Amino acid sequence: MKLTSFKSIHKIAVPAIIAGIAEPILSSTDAAIIGNIPLNSKEALAAVGIVGSFLSMLIWILGQSRSVISSIVSQYLGANKLDEIKELPAQAIVLNIGLSLIVLGSTYFFADYIFGLYKAKDLVLQYSLAYYNIRVWGFPFTLFVFAVFGIFRGLQNTFWPMIVAMVGALLNILLDFIFVYGVADYFPAMHIEGAAWASLISQIVMAALALILLIKKTDTSLKIASKIHPEVYRLLTMSGNLILRAMSLNIALFMAVRTATSLGDEYVAAHAIAINIWLFTAFFIDGYASAGNIYGGRLKGANDYVQLNILVKKIVLYGCVASVVLMIIGFLFYKELGLLFSNDIEVLTAFYGMFFLVILVQPTNAIAFVLDGVFKGLGEMKYLRNLLFFATFLGFLPALFITQYLEYKLVGVWSAIGVWLLFRSAGMYLKFKRKYSVQQ
């Protein structure tokens, strides 16, 4: 079966789509349930949005090893040399867990200062601290899961990551209802802290399940070799470039949240709804990025650039088709989407006034995410780093400052995000065409 066939692509993409949307579903469930509680729902939703943005930043920065592990394993698989990296996965997992513990220790005691940078104050700040101080303990488990997912993806398997993600998402939804609202005569309502405990328990269960599947379903050795594997240095270099890339990416997301927060509680709550929906659509499309990452690395390892070009054309097309479907759904059900997250009139008014931009950026979003996955599979981490610097500092930030000067509020924030995505997608398209395009 050809790697570029419709069946092959969707064998990877469909499970990856399901696994990918589990993470935003986990965050969105917290937001939707908290946004509908009877007590201080606007402030609580704003807090979930702020903490969710910060945790996403940390995960995107340090979770980049998933793509790097997948890229290296895929390339060795394509070259039929898997035996040469049998000691690498265990060392990569240890690196991931070690980094997560460092970050946990360096942020836990400074959370009030960190969320102050987001302009959280008063009740929003109190809720942010209460939510974060519980959820942050799930960070090491999340990065462990990401490392295991990278191994599975490198082995061309997105099915087991899908199972782990589905279990985590469904468990989180169930526990959210129980912990946030409580069960009469059995379990007291825990408000925002209940949502945090639901997420933490779900992350622990996902990590345990991922470990079991890694042992049972692969030949991966978890024995830590005394000698550092030579590919660890390439892993660190590639991860370093992606970490710098993710930092510039998160500067954009941080400035978006900070700007929304400065506009008022109803605006940051509306932005929290929009960002959760955007993340859902992005991770949905990211299933095709996973196919690009997995097969792109394998085809590069096999030096088959003709099939690589065919692959890229197909997955970009499929990603764009998916984005159009998501646009139609967003257009038809935008009112219901808002009500799913909040019943506050001020929040809904702010949300409905800018949601059309979340719909309009979907095709550009698709191209950016799909090509991003391809470039990670090809090992083009340095270029991705430079492109994100360019998109953030010469695209997003100038657009944000101009639109806020013109008092466009959330419309300005999401216009800047649209500019940012356009810079990214155009840059990767031109680079691929120049470096990898071949006559077919």
C-alpha positions in Angstrom: 0.0 0.0 0.0 1.5 3.4 -1.1 2.1 5.9 1.7 0.5 8.6 -0.4 -2.8 6.7 -1.1 -6.0 8.0 0.4 -6.3 4.9 2.6 -2.7 5.2 3.9 -3.0 8.9 4.7 -6.3 8.4 6.6 -5.1 5.3 8.4 -2.7 7.7 10.1 -4.8 10.9 10.0 -8.1 9.7 11.4 -6.8 8.3 14.7 -4.5 11.3 14.9 -7.5 13.6 14.5 -9.3 11.8 17.3 -6.2 11.9 19.5 -5.5 15.5 18.7 -8.9 16.9 19.5 -8.9 15.1 22.9 -6.5 17.7 24.4 -8.6 20.7 23.4 -11.7 18.8 24.4 -10.1 18.3 27.9 -9.5 22.1 28.2 -12.8 23.0 26.5 -14.8 20.8 28.9 -13.3 22.7 31.8 -14.2 26.0 30.2 -17.7 24.9 29.2 -18.6 23.5 32.6 -17.0 26.4 34.6 -18.6 28.9 32.2 -22.1 27.7 33.2 -21.7 27.5 37.0 -24.1 29.7 38.9 -21.5 31.4 41.0 -19.1 34.0 39.4 -19.1 32.1 36.1 -17.6 35.1 34.2 -14.5 35.4 36.5 -14.1 31.6 36.7 -14.2 31.2 32.9 -11.7 34.1 32.5 -9.4 32.2 35.0 -9.7 28.9 33.1 -8.8 30.8 29.9 -5.7 32.5 31.4 -4.4 29.3 33.1 -5.2 27.2 30.0 -3.2 29.7 27.9 -0.2 29.5 30.2 -0.3 25.7 30.4 -0.7 25.4 26.7 2.4 27.6 26.4 4.4 25.3 28.6 3.2 22.2 26.9 3.9 23.6 23.4 7.4 24.7 24.5 8.5 21.5 26.1 6.2 19.0 24.3 8.1 19.6 21.0 10.2 16.5 21.7 7.1 14.5 20.5 7.6 15.7 16.9 11.4 15.3 17.2 11.2 11.7 18.4 8.7 10.9 15.7 10.9 12.5 13.0 14.0 10.6 14.1 12.2 7.3 14.4 10.4 7.7 11.1 13.6 8.5 9.3 15.4 5.5 10.7 12.3 3.3 9.8 12.4 4.6 6.2 16.1 3.7 6.0 15.5 0.3 7.6 17.8 1.1 10.5 15.5 0.9 13.6 18.0 -1.3 15.5 20.4 1.6 15.6 18.2 3.7 17.9 16.7 1.1 20.2 18.2 2.9 23.2 17.1 6.3 22.2 13.3 6.3 23.3 14.1 5.7 27.0 16.6 8.5 27.1 14.2 10.8 25.4 11.5 10.0 28.0 13.9 10.7 30.8 14.8 14.1 29.3 11.1 15.0 28.9 10.3 14.1 32.5 13.4 16.0 33.8 12.5 19.1 31.9 8.9 19.0 33.2 10.0 18.8 36.8 12.3 21.8 36.4 9.5 23.8 34.9 7.1 22.7 37.6 9.4 23.8 40.3 10.3 27.1 38.7 6.6 28.2 38.1 4.7 26.8 41.1 6.0 29.3 43.6 5.7 32.3 41.3 2.2 31.7 39.9 0.7 34.9 41.3 3.4 36.9 39.6 3.0 35.0 36.3 -0.7 35.5 36.2 -0.2 39.1 37.1 1.6 39.4 33.8 -1.6 38.4 32.2 -3.3 41.3 34.0 -5.3 38.9 36.1 -6.5 40.5 39.4 -8.9 40.2 42.3 -11.3 37.3 41.9 -9.9 36.3 38.5 -6.4 36.0 40.0 -7.7 34.0 43.0 -9.5 31.6 40.7 -6.4 31.3 38.5 -4.2 30.4 41.4 -6.6 27.9 42.8 -7.0 26.2 39.3 -3.3 26.3 38.4 -1.9 25.0 41.7 -3.7 21.7 41.2 -3.5 21.3 37.4 0.2 22.0 37.2 1.0 18.7 38.8 -0.2 17.0 35.7 2.5 18.6 33.7 5.1 15.8 34.1 2.5 13.2 33.2 1.5 15.1 30.1 5.1 15.3 28.8 5.6 11.6 29.5 2.5 10.9 27.4 3.8 13.2 24.6 7.1 11.3 24.5 5.3 8.0 24.2 3.1 9.4 21.5 6.2 10.4 19.6 7.5 6.9 19.7 4.2 5.4 18.5 4.0 8.0 15.7 7.6 7.3 14.6 6.5 3.6 14.3 3.6 4.8 12.0 1.0 4.0 14.7 -1.6 6.6 15.7 -4.1 4.1 16.9 -2.9 3.6 20.4 -2.3 7.3 21.0 -6.0 7.7 20.0 -7.1 5.1 22.5 -5.1 6.8 25.3 -6.4 10.3 24.3 -10.1 9.1 24.1 -9.9 7.5 27.6 -8.4 10.7 29.0 -11.0 13.0 27.4 -14.0 10.9 28.4 -12.7 10.4 31.9 -12.1 14.2 32.2 -15.7 15.0 31.1 -17.2 12.5 33.6 -15.1 13.8 36.5 -15.7 17.4 35.6 -19.5 17.0 36.1 -18.9 15.1 39.3 -16.3 17.3 40.9 -17.5 20.7 39.7 -21.3 20.3 40.3 -21.0 17.6 43.0 -23.4 14.7 43.6 -26.3 15.4 46.0 -25.8 13.6 49.3 -22.6 12.0 48.1 -20.1 14.5 46.9 -19.8 18.2 47.5 -19.5 20.7 44.6 -15.8 21.8 44.2 -16.3 24.7 41.8 -13.2 25.6 39.8 -10.9 23.4 41.9 -13.0 20.4 40.9 -12.3 21.0 37.2 -8.5 21.1 38.0 -8.7 17.8 39.9 -10.6 16.2 37.0 -7.9 17.2 34.6 -5.1 16.0 36.9 -6.6 12.6 37.5 -7.2 12.2 33.7 -3.6 13.0 32.9 -2.3 10.5 35.5 -4.6 7.8 34.0 -3.4 8.6 30.5 0.2 8.3 31.5 -0.4 4.9 33.1 -2.2 3.7 30.1 0.4 5.0 27.7 3.2 3.2 29.7 1.3 -0.1 29.6 0.7 0.1 25.8 4.3 1.1 25.2 5.5 -2.0 27.0 2.8 -4.4 25.6 2.5 -3.2 22.0 6.1 -2.2 21.0 9.6 -3.6 21.3 10.8 -0.4 22.8 13.3 -0.9 25.6 12.8 1.3 28.7 16.2 0.3 30.0 18.4 3.4 30.5 21.8 2.8 28.8 24.9 4.0 30.6 26.2 5.6 27.4 24.3 8.5 25.8 23.0 7.6 22.4 24.6 9.7 19.6 21.1 10.8 18.3 20.4 12.4 21.7 22.5 15.4 20.6 20.5 15.8 17.4 17.3 15.3 19.5 18.4 18.1 21.8 19.4 20.4 18.9 16.1 19.9 17.1 14.2 20.2 20.3 16.1 23.4 21.1 15.1 25.0 17.8 11.5 23.9 18.4 11.5 25.2 21.9 12.7 28.6 20.7 10.1 28.5 18.0 7.4 27.6 20.6 8.6 30.5 22.8 8.0 33.0 19.9 4.6 31.3 19.2 3.6 31.7 22.8 4.6 35.3 22.8 1.9 35.8 20.3 -0.6 33.8 22.4 0.4 35.6 25.6 0.0 39.0 24.0 -3.4 38.0 22.7 -4.6 36.9 26.2 -3.0 39.9 27.9 -4.7 42.3 25.4 -8.0 40.6 25.9 -7.6 40.7 29.7 -6.9 44.4 29.6 -10.2 45.0 27.7 -12.3 43.5 30.6 -13.4 40.2 32.1 -16.1 39.7 29.5 -13.5 40.1 26.7 -11.0 37.7 28.1 -13.9 35.2 28.8 -15.0 35.6 25.1 -11.4 35.2 24.0 -11.2 32.0 26.1 -14.2 30.6 24.2 -12.7 31.6 20.8 -9.3 30.1 21.6 -10.8 26.8 22.8 -12.8 26.5 19.5 -9.7 27.6 17.5 -7.6 25.0 19.2 -10.2 22.3 18.6 -10.2 23.1 14.8 -6.4 23.3 14.8 -5.9 20.0 16.5 -8.6 18.5 14.2 -6.6 19.5 11.1 -3.4 18.5 12.9 -4.4 14.9 12.1 -3.2 15.5 8.5 -0.1 17.2 9.9 0.6 14.0 11.8 0.4 12.1 8.5 2.8 14.6 7.0 5.1 14.3 10.0 5.1 10.5 10.0 5.3 9.8 6.3 7.3 12.8 5.5 10.1 11.6 7.8 9.9 8.1 6.4 10.0 9.3 2.7 13.0 11.5 3.5 14.8 8.6 5.1 14.1 6.6 1.9 15.1 9.6 -0.3 11.8 9.3 -2.1 11.1 13.0 -2.9 8.7 12.3 -5.7 6.3 10.6 -3.3 7.0 13.3 -0.7 5.7 16.0 -3.1 2.6 13.9 -3.9 2.0 13.4 -0.1 2.2 17.1 0.6 -0.2 18.1 -2.1 -2.7 15.5 -0.9 -2.6 16.3 2.8 -2.8 20.0 2.2 -5.9 19.5 0.0 -7.5 17.2 2.7 -6.7 19.7 5.4 -8.3 22.5 3.4 -11.4 20.4 2.8 -11.6 19.7 6.5 -11.2 23.4 7.2 -14.1 24.3 4.9 -16.3 21.8 6.7 -15.4 23.4 10.0 -16.1 26.8 8.6 -19.6 25.8 7.6 -20.3 24.2 11.0 -19.0 27.4 12.7 -21.2 29.6 10.5 -24.3 27.5 11.1 -23.9 26.9 14.8 -22.1 30.0 16.1 -24.9 30.9 18.6 -25.0 27.4 20.0 -21.2 27.3 20.3 -21.3 30.5 22.4 -24.1 29.2 24.7 -22.2 25.9 25.2 -19.5 27.9 27.0 -21.4 30.7 28.7 -24.8 32.2 29.4 -23.5 35.6 30.4 -24.9 38.3 28.0 -21.8 40.5 28.1 -19.5 37.6 27.3 -21.7 36.3 24.5 -22.0 39.8 23.0 -18.2 40.1 22.9 -17.8 36.6 21.5 -20.4 36.9 18.7 -18.8 40.2 17.7 -15.5 38.6 16.7 -16.3 34.9 16.1 -16.5 35.4 12.3 -12.7 35.8 12.3 -12.2 32.4 13.9 -14.2 31.0 11.0 -12.4 33.0 8.3 -8.9 31.9 9.4 -9.6 28.2 9.0 -8.1 27.6 5.5 -4.9 29.5 6.4 -4.9 27.6 9.7 -5.1 24.3 7.8 -2.2 25.1 5.5 0.0 26.4 8.4 -0.6 23.3 10.6 -0.3 20.7 7.9 2.9 22.1 6.5 4.2 22.5 10.1 3.8 18.8 10.6 5.6 18.0 7.3 8.5 20.3 8.1 8.9 18.6 11.5 9.0 15.2 9.9 11.7 16.5 7.5 13.8 17.8 10.4 13.5 21.4 9.3 13.4 22.7 12.9 15.8 25.6 12.3 13.7 27.0 9.5 10.5 26.6 11.6 12.2 28.5 14.4 13.2 31.4 12.1 9.8 31.5 10.5 8.0 31.8 13.8 10.3 34.7 14.9 9.5 36.4 11.6 5.7 35.8 11.8 5.5 36.9 15.4 7.7 40.0 15.5 7.1 41.3 12.0 3.5 40.0 11.5 1.5 39.4 14.6 2.8 42.1 17.0 2.7 45.0 14.6 -0.8 44.0 13.5 -1.9 43.7 17.2 -0.5 47.2 18.1 -2.1 48.8 15.0 -5.5 47.2 15.6 -5.5 48.1 19.3 -4.5 51.7 18.5 -7.6 51.8 16.2 -9.6 50.4 19.1 -10.8 47.2 17.3 -10.6 45.3 20.6 -11.1 41.5 20.1 -11.6 41.9 16.4 -8.1 43.4 16.3 -6.7 40.6 18.4 -8.0 38.0 16.0 -7.1 40.0 12.9 -3.5 39.9 14.2 -3.8 36.1 14.6 -5.0 35.9 11.0 -1.9 37.8 9.9 0.3 35.6 12.0 -1.1 32.4 10.4 -0.8 33.9 6.9 2.9 34.6 7.4 3.5 31.0 8.6 1.6 29.3 5.8 3.2 31.4 3.1 6.7 31.0 4.5 6.5 27.2 4.6 4.9 26.9 1.2 7.6 28.9 -0.5 10.4 27.0 1.4 9.0 23.6 0.4 8.6 24.6 -3.2 12.1 25.9 -3.4 13.9 23.1 -1.6 11.9 19.9 -2.1 9.8 20.4 -5.3 10.7 17.8 -8.0 9.5 17.1 -11.5 6.9 14.4 -11.4 
